[in-house]
Amino acid sequence: ATKYSNDELGSLTDAFNQMLERIGDHEAELERARDNLEQLVEQRTSSLKKVNTKLESQIEKTTAARESLREQSEVLSNVLTNIPHYVFWMSRDTVYQGCNQSFADAVGLERPSDIIGRTFSDLFEAGSKTQAELLHYREIMDSGVPDMDRDEELSLPDGSEVVLLTSLVPLKNLDGAVVGLL
């Protein structure tokens, strides 16, 4: 506002002009803060979009990897189910962890999952042959060296005797430590 005199009206005009100037300064400060906030929001939004894009890519890769693993698992399960040989695997403490249907049938079990948690002694008659076989299993796991194509006499639960051509292979984890026997 224009000041026309130095009296009370002039003093009021000065005060009013100072107030307008402060309001203008505050408005300019608010405008700068709003602009800074908009820039910050744009930067954060851009960062979040980049992170979201990376996450979506990782999710797609993980989903594809899971599907691939599922397919491989199905193939291996199919091979294990249909191979015409006895297959079992056990832990280092000679506890069965699984087998195929052929082995389950041979040892008198209804399904392969029935073997989980059982021991060699649970399935075969105790005797020197059983103890020797267990000792041999432990030697293979301790040495980490497979025993391939060996004739093994086996007494089945139905009392019949069979001679099998067997291969025993130590199972190793990703670190190379023997964790069981196949």
Wavefront OBJ file of the C-alpha trace (Angstrom):
o trace
v 0.000 0.000 0.000
v 1.182 3.525 -0.710
v 2.049 5.687 2.289
v 0.729 9.273 2.036
v 1.668 10.689 5.408
v 3.788 10.191 8.526
v 0.898 10.260 10.931
v -1.048 7.399 12.437
v -2.388 6.448 9.051
v 1.182 6.369 7.708
v 2.263 4.155 10.636
v -0.645 1.822 9.927
v 0.320 1.747 6.259
v 3.946 0.857 7.229
v 2.736 -1.909 9.555
v 0.357 -3.196 6.897
v 3.164 -3.171 4.283
v 5.490 -5.031 6.695
v 2.774 -7.578 7.317
v 2.225 -8.022 3.554
v 5.975 -8.417 3.086
v 6.127 -11.122 5.801
v 3.102 -12.866 4.269
v 4.856 -12.736 0.891
v 8.044 -14.152 2.444
v 6.054 -16.945 4.103
v 4.244 -17.696 0.851
v 7.565 -17.838 -1.008
v 8.960 -20.110 1.718
v 5.884 -22.333 1.493
v 6.221 -22.443 -2.304
v 9.891 -23.503 -2.003
v 8.947 -26.141 0.573
v 6.142 -27.420 -1.666
v 8.519 -27.549 -4.657
v 11.144 -29.385 -2.562
v 8.496 -31.788 -1.303
v 7.282 -32.446 -4.851
v 10.874 -33.127 -5.949
v 11.388 -35.439 -2.995
v 8.140 -37.282 -3.747
v 9.169 -37.626 -7.414
v 12.606 -38.946 -6.391
v 11.131 -41.409 -3.916
v 8.469 -42.496 -6.387
v 11.163 -43.058 -9.021
v 13.265 -45.048 -6.520
v 10.255 -47.104 -5.485
v 9.385 -47.797 -9.126
v 12.946 -49.042 -9.725
v 12.841 -51.243 -6.625
v 9.386 -52.501 -7.590
v 10.645 -53.353 -11.086
v 13.587 -55.277 -9.585
v 11.262 -57.092 -7.180
v 8.892 -58.015 -10.000
v 11.852 -59.367 -11.971
v 13.059 -61.363 -8.957
v 9.546 -62.707 -8.373
v 9.350 -63.809 -12.019
v 12.765 -65.510 -11.767
v 11.846 -67.175 -8.466
v 8.530 -68.363 -9.878
v 10.282 -69.744 -12.963
v 12.913 -71.450 -10.777
v 10.227 -72.993 -8.568
v 8.364 -74.262 -11.610
v 11.567 -75.707 -13.010
v 12.334 -77.416 -9.687
v 8.782 -78.769 -9.520
v 9.113 -80.171 -13.037
v 12.514 -81.710 -12.232
v 11.094 -83.175 -9.044
v 8.240 -84.733 -11.007
v 10.676 -86.215 -13.529
v 12.888 -87.650 -10.767
v 9.857 -88.999 -8.940
v 8.653 -90.615 -12.162
v 12.081 -92.162 -12.785
v 12.265 -93.425 -9.206
v 8.756 -94.861 -9.406
v 9.302 -96.642 -12.705
v 12.898 -97.830 -12.493
v 12.848 -101.646 -12.267
v 15.525 -101.734 -9.561
v 15.512 -101.527 -5.794
v 16.393 -97.996 -4.690
v 16.641 -96.693 -1.134
v 18.459 -93.933 0.697
v 19.300 -93.619 4.348
v 20.855 -91.147 6.755
v 24.353 -91.481 8.237
v 22.828 -93.195 11.263
v 21.349 -95.824 8.884
v 17.751 -94.694 9.230
v 15.814 -95.026 5.985
v 14.754 -91.703 4.481
v 12.964 -93.122 1.444
v 12.802 -95.775 -1.261
v 11.025 -96.615 -4.484
v 8.028 -98.904 -4.819
v 10.174 -101.847 -5.998
v 12.209 -101.776 -2.784
v 9.090 -101.257 -0.649
v 7.496 -104.314 -2.263
v 10.649 -106.405 -1.736
v 10.798 -105.631 1.984
v 7.072 -106.139 2.528
v 5.922 -102.521 2.782
v 2.749 -101.245 1.177
v 4.155 -97.921 -0.010
v 7.566 -96.206 -0.111
v 6.663 -93.694 2.589
v 6.261 -96.581 5.072
v 10.041 -96.974 5.184
v 10.760 -93.494 6.509
v 12.239 -93.664 9.996
v 12.853 -97.421 9.942
v 16.260 -98.978 10.305
v 17.961 -101.822 8.474
v 17.335 -104.020 11.528
v 13.606 -103.201 11.399
v 13.389 -104.743 7.928
v 15.870 -107.589 7.954
v 16.499 -110.438 10.390
v 19.280 -109.754 12.828
v 22.389 -111.827 12.295
v 26.010 -111.678 11.323
v 25.077 -110.938 7.691
v 22.915 -107.994 8.768
v 25.645 -106.620 11.028
v 28.258 -107.053 8.282
v 26.025 -105.198 5.828
v 25.478 -102.326 8.265
v 29.221 -102.146 8.905
v 29.792 -102.019 5.137
v 27.259 -99.183 4.786
v 29.042 -97.208 7.504
v 32.442 -97.820 5.893
v 31.162 -96.392 2.608
v 29.747 -93.327 4.355
v 32.946 -92.841 6.404
v 35.227 -93.172 3.385
v 32.993 -91.286 0.946
v 33.931 -93.867 -1.713
v 31.140 -95.709 -3.561
v 31.003 -99.491 -3.825
v 29.792 -100.272 -7.315
v 28.418 -103.455 -8.894
v 28.760 -105.874 -6.018
v 26.786 -109.074 -5.477
v 24.770 -108.919 -2.280
v 22.850 -111.787 -0.756
v 19.629 -110.645 0.833
v 17.059 -112.458 2.952
v 13.649 -110.984 2.231
v 10.888 -110.762 4.846
v 9.020 -113.621 3.146
v 12.029 -115.886 3.867
v 13.304 -116.049 0.300
v 16.953 -115.453 -0.508
v 18.004 -113.293 -3.433
v 21.333 -112.217 -4.852
v 21.329 -108.652 -6.073
v 23.855 -106.660 -8.045
v 24.104 -103.556 -5.884
v 25.847 -100.212 -5.929
v 26.137 -98.161 -2.781
v 26.901 -94.474 -3.176
v 27.535 -91.969 -0.396
v 25.092 -89.042 -0.501
v 26.778 -85.667 -0.018
v 25.398 -82.249 0.844
v 26.355 -79.039 -0.961
v 29.483 -78.729 1.203
v 30.635 -82.207 0.147
v 30.005 -83.792 3.548
v 28.543 -87.316 3.477
v 25.004 -87.198 4.870
v 23.763 -90.641 3.931
v 23.800 -93.545 1.526
v 22.002 -94.335 -1.742
l 1 2 3 4 5 6 7 8 9 10 11 12 13 14 15 16 17 18 19 20 21 22 23 24 25 26 27 28 29 30 31 32 33 34 35 36 37 38 39 40 41 42 43 44 45 46 47 48 49 50 51 52 53 54 55 56 57 58 59 60 61 62 63 64 65 66 67 68 69 70 71 72 73 74 75 76 77 78 79 80 81 82 83 84 85 86 87 88 89 90 91 92 93 94 95 96 97 98 99 100 101 102 103 104 105 106 107 108 109 110 111 112 113 114 115 116 117 118 119 120 121 122 123 124 125 126 127 128 129 130 131 132 133 134 135 136 137 138 139 140 141 142 143 144 145 146 147 148 149 150 151 152 153 154 155 156 157 158 159 160 161 162 163 164 165 166 167 168 169 170 171 172 173 174 175 176 177 178 179 180 181 182
